[in-house]
Amino acid sequence: MNALVPAFRHLSPAGPKARLSILAFHRVLRESDPLFPEVPDTRRFARVLTWLKGWCNVLPLDKAVERLSRGQLPERAAAITFDDGYADNYTEALPVLREHGMSATFFVATGFLDGGRMWNDTIIEAIRRTHHDTVDLSRIGLPRLPIASLTERRAAIEQCINALKYRPLSQRVADAEQVAVAAQVTPPDDLMMKSADVQALHRDGMQIGAHTVSHPILTRLTTDDARREIAGSRATLEELLDAPVECFAYPNGKAGDDYADEHVALIRDIGFAYGLSTNPGAAGMGSDLMQLPRFTPWDRTSLRFGARLLANLARARRRSPSDRATGERTQL
């Protein structure tokens, strides 16, 4: 595994030419989920942290961004983040992070704390838990879908989520509830963290970031509504933690599709120190701190995981504005 260290050192040296690899997770499960086997359980998450510890210098995100902006990152710099605020971030991920002596930043959609549920989880849990072999989704503009097998259930979930993702926020929530009605399932209300869990993460030295109130697609909102979502989540977290919240992650996070330049300007105006996207790449000294890239390999073996992380670093290095400024050859 440590044979990859020279490659990481070459692509992410210390100082002004450093690169910061920011990894994004959502959930860490107690046991593997047959419906979504790519979601890490605690054993797999522990393996990933072991790999990262061998290859990278894993820093708290706030410290990493501060050092990035000054051109003082160590070589092979990396940081770990979680999005949305799932309960297993506290119950499952935190103990593994503690065991490995690592820190993470948790971006919380505050409207789902204390018994809320994200619209996509309404769909997932409805289709997971139904006893039917088909589900009639004509009320939300979709056909009757087969769900007898795991493969069919996975396909039905993906079709529903893709169809609803960019609908207006209130319609998206209502249509997700219609999936549960059609499946004749009452989805669980314990998937997200409690306020006390977020406070405990903070006390344990983890960083907390804002992720809007209700996880909307910002490009589908008016500017005023987007401001309320962004500023509201920050205000709730700051009151909960009695501490400043300086970082923000865009829901879904793809530039153009999910957020636009006006939202970058909004988070700067609201007072965030930096923002995170889900655009691939690794941040360099010339990166826009208001839309830092994130990338997480999905491979299950250390060699493939490490190779994909290196490929992401290589892509970032080729495109880095600081490299172009210093005359390095850029491949487009």
N, C-alpha and C positions, 0 to 999 in steps of 0.2 A: 504493500500500500504506500509506504513512504518513498517508493521509487518515483512517484508522481511529484514529489516536493520540488525537484529542480524545475520542472515544467511550470508549476505554480509560481515559483520564485521568478522565473524568466518573464512570465506574462503579467505578474503583479509584484513589481519590485517595491522597495520602500521609497518614500519621499514623493516628490512632485509627479512622478510617473506611476504612482501607485494606482491600483484598481480595488474597488470595494465591491465584493460579491454579497448581495443581500438576498437571502433565501426567504421564501414565503410559504407558510403552512396555514392550514385551516383547522384541522382536527388531528388528534392523536387518540386512537381508540384503545380500549382495554384489550380487545381481541379483534382479529382481522374480520372484516366485513365481506362476506361472499358476494354481496351485491356490488360493492365498490372495493375490490381488492387492492387498488392503487393507494387508498387512504392508509397511512401508516398506523400500525398498532404500536404499543409501547416498545416491544422488542425491536421492531424495524426502526423506530425513531432513535432508539439507543444506538443501533448500528450506524445510522447516519451521523449522529453526533460523534461517534468514535472516529468515523472517516474524516469528518471535518476537523476534529482535533489533531489528527495526524497530518493533514495537508495545510491547514489554514491557521491564522491567528484570529480567533473568534472574539470580537469585541462587542460590548454593549453598543447599540445603534447610535445613541446620542454621542457617545465618545468617538465612535467611528466617523460620524458625519462632521463633528467638530475638527477632528484631525485631517479629514479629507479636505475640508475647506482651507486649511492652513498648509496643505502639501506635506503633512507630517505623518501619514499613515505608515504603519509597519508593512513589511512585505507580506503577501498572501492574506490580506485582510478580508474578513467576512463578518456578517451579522445575521441574526435570526429574527424573523418576524412571524406573527400569527394574525390572521384577519377574522373579524366578525364577532368573536366573543363566546365561543362554544364552552360549555361547562367542562368538557374534557381538557381544555387548555389548563385549567386549574387542577383537576383531579388526576390527570394522567401525564400531561406534558411537563408540568412543573416539577414533579419528583424526578423525572429523568434529567431535566436540565440541572437540577440541584446535584444529582449524582455525578454529572460530568463537569460541574463547576462552571456552567455557562449561563449567560443571560439571554433574554429574548424581549422583544417589544410586542405588546398585544394591542392591536387596533380594535376597538370595541364599538359596535353599533348600539348605541345606548337604548334605543327604543325596545330592544328585545331582552333587556335585563329583567330578572325576577319573574320569569314565567312566560316571556314572549317567545315567538317562533318566527323564523324567517320563512318567506313565502315558498322558497324552493324546498325547504324541509317539510312543509305541509304536503307538497307533491311527493317527495321521496318517501315519507313515512306512510302516506295514504296507500301508495302503490306497493310498498314493501309489505304492509300489514293486512291487505285485503285478502279475503278468502275466495274471491272471484277469479275466474280465468280470463275474463275480458272486462274492460271498463269503458262505458259509453261517455265520451267527452264532447258530444254534439253541442252541449250548452256553452262550451267555450270555443267552438269553431273547429274542433278536432274530431276525427272519426272514432268509432269504437276500436279500441286497441287490444290486441292479445297480450295477456300477462301471465300465462300459465308457467313459464320457465323463468329462471333468473335472467337469461339473455333477453327475453321478451320484456321483462320488467325494467331492466336497465334501458332498453331501447325506448320504452314508453316514457320513462322518466326524462330521458334526454330530449325526446320530442316535445314533451310538455314544457320543460324549462326553456328550450330554445324558442318555442312559440310565444311564451308569456314574458320573456325577459325584458323586451323593449316596449311592452304595453304601458299605458299610464299607471302610475303607482297604485292608486286605489283599485283600478281594474285588475291589475296583476294580483293583488292580494285576494280580491273577491273571486277571481277565476281559479286561483290555487285552492281556495276553500271549496269551490265546486268540484274539484278533483276528489277531495276527501268525501264530499257528499255522494258522488258517483261510486266511489269505492266502498262506501258505508263504513268508514273508519273515523274514529276520533284521534287525531294525531297527538303525540305526547307534548307536554308543556315544560319539560325539564331539560331541554337540549342546550340551553344557553346559560351563561354564568349568572349568578346572583350578584347583587351589589357588593355583598360581603366578600365574595370571591375576588372581585377586582381589587378591593381594598387589600386583601391578603397578598395578592400578587405584588402590589405596590410596596407593601411592607417588606416583602421578601427580596426587594431590590430589582424587581422587573420594571420595565418602563411601560407606561400606558399611553396609547395614542388614540386620537379621535378617528371615527370611521362613518360619520353622519349619524342621524337618529334612526332612520328606517331603511338604510341601504338602497337608496334609489339610484337609477341611472341619471347622473347629473345633467347630461345633455337633453334629457326629457323634461327638465324642470325650468320654470322661469328663474331669472336671476335672483329674485327675492326669495323664492322657495329654496333655491340651492343655498343661499346664505343662511336661511333659518336651519336647514339640515346640518350644515357644517358647523356654524357657530353654536347651535343648540347642543350638539353632541359634546363639543368642547366644554361648554358651560356646565353641563351635567357632570362630566368627569372631574372637572376642577372642584366643583362643590363636594363631590363624593370623596375625593382624595385629599382635599385641602392642599393642593399643590398645582403648579402650572402644568398644562398639557401643551407641549410644544411641537408635536408631530401629527401628521394627518395622512391617511391612506385613502385614495380614491376608490369608491366601490367599483368592482369589476376591474377598473384601472387601466383600460386601454385608451391611449390618446386618440382623440377624434371620435371614436365610437362612444366611449363612456364618460369622458370629460374633455373640455375644450380649453382654449387659452383663457377664456373669461373665468373659469374655475381655478386655474393656476393663479390668476390675479386675485381672486377672492380669498384663497387661503393665505396669500401674502398679506392682503389688506386686513384680514381678521387677526393676523399676528402669529401664525405658525412659523417656526424656524425652518422647517423643511417638510416636503410631502413625498409620498411614495406612490408609484404607479405599479402596474404589472407588465410594463413594456420590458422586453428582454434586454440583457446587457449587464454591464458592471460599471459603476460610477467612477469617473475620473475627476481630476481636479477642476476640469472645465465643465463639468456637468451642472445642469440646472438643479439646484437644491430643492426646488419646488416640485420636481417630478423625477425623482431618482428611480432608476430601473431596478427590477427584481427578477430573479430567475431561480427556479428550483428544478433540478433534474428529477425525472420520474423513474429512473432505472433502479433495479433491485439489487444489482451487484456493485461492489465497490469500484471495480475497474470501469464499468460503463457509467456509473454515477460521476466518478472523477473525470472521465474523458469528456462527458457532456458539460460539466462545469468548466473545464479548461477550454472547450470550444466556445462557450459563452464569453469567457475572458478574452479569447483571441478575437472574436467578433467586436467586442467593445474596444479593444486596443486599435483595431484597424480603423474604427470610426471616430476615435477620440479627437476632439478639437484641439486639445493640448498637444497631441502628437503631431497634428498637422502644423500647428504653430511652430514647433521645434524642428520641422523639416523631415520628420520620419515619413517613409513611404506609406501611403494610404491606399488600400485596396477597396474598391467599391463593388 
